[in-house]
Amino acid sequence: MHELDQMTPNQRLNAFMTGQPMDRILAMPVIVSMSGDVCGMTHREKRSTPENEAKCQIEAYRRFGNDLAVIEYGLHMVGVGLGGSTNDPEFQTPAIATYPLESLDDIDKLDPERLKKENDSHLRYCLEACRIVKEEIGDEVPVGVLIAGPYTAATSCYPAEKLFRAMRKAPEKVHKLVQFTTDCLIDIYKEFVKEGVLILHCEPLGSGTILRKSQYQEFVLPYAKQVHKAIHDAGGMVCYHICGDTTKTIDDMAEAGSDMISVDNVVDLEHVKNTAGQKMPILGNVAPVDYFIQGTPEEMEEAVKRCLRKAWDSPNGYILASGCDLSGQVKLENIEAFMNAARKYGKWPLDPKNFE
């Protein structure tokens, strides 16, 4: 437990979910892509072994006292497991190089068995990393996995720009592919749930910045409902995050059946509080670039206070978080400033006078 806290993150999350008092607000900077920086590792070094992946999360927790450790399954690995590939950059998250599908007429040729634990080395790697983190610090902090949702996974199998066109010209084929990735992901999610790992369902390609509300409702929402039900049926918990502007779809996201919703920094937290926040806990949304990368500790403190002013009284609870995964040249002192501001201004019981 961090020396400035009076509760462990597990104790704090349990109190939050059951409506009990806490020492401070939950604070979750999403330390995933750049977590290697905490240990002096490049992204390639971090992702080279499950031991390295786990070490980065363990050391981040010991330094910052953040309320969630997160292993990176990633957004592209369904496609890779099915026969696609990524590049291998030293410092960045890998990007898609090749896709397993050249035509939507070939969906039946995709072999879901390739994504089973016994056949997929990446899934085994992630599960092992989760086990290591849980063994080292799991008695104190919850462990999650950042993983694609069905629609984003479909774009790891078939190029996004072609899938967008097919939504108009051959919608039935798009549905077939997204149902396929849904079924595959349900089995993958269940493997993590068996290990006691929280699911961070990330759907960046379902963003309102990319899709119209009607497209989200047709091609994303039905499959989100399926995976969330499956996670709950397996005894798991899921947080639903979509990057970009979800202002027009946040009410739909709230119908998808997740335990909580996370929003990007471009979305107004007060709007989220007045929509999704009426039904479930909400997370967000300090801007990663503006404050974690470019900002100063003093600017970070003000950003945290602005989030608290907007969402502290969300009826089903509010969790302070970054607006997205932290990637790029994040200043570690700004993560410390984020956590210290949570302790200073989010001290329980919350008092709006503290962050006016």
Secondary structure, 3 states (H helix, E strand, C coil): CCCCCCCCHHHHHHHHHHCCCCCECCEECCCCCCHHHHHCCCHHHHCCCHHHHHHHHHHHHHHHCCCCEEEEEECCHHHHHCCCEECCCCCCCCCEEECCCCCHHHHHHCCHHHHCCCCCHHHHHHHHHHHHHHHHHCCCCCEEEEEECHHHHHHHHCCHHHHHHHHHHCHHHHHHHHHHHHHHHHHHHHHHHHCCCEEEEECHHHCCCCCCHHHHHHHCHHHHHHHHHHHHHCCCCEEEEECCCCCCCHHHHCCCCCCEEEECCCCCHHHHHHCHHHCCCEEEEECHHHHHHCCCHHHHHHHHHHHHHHHCCCCCCEEEEECCCCCCCCCHHHHHHHHHHHHHHCECCCCHHHHC
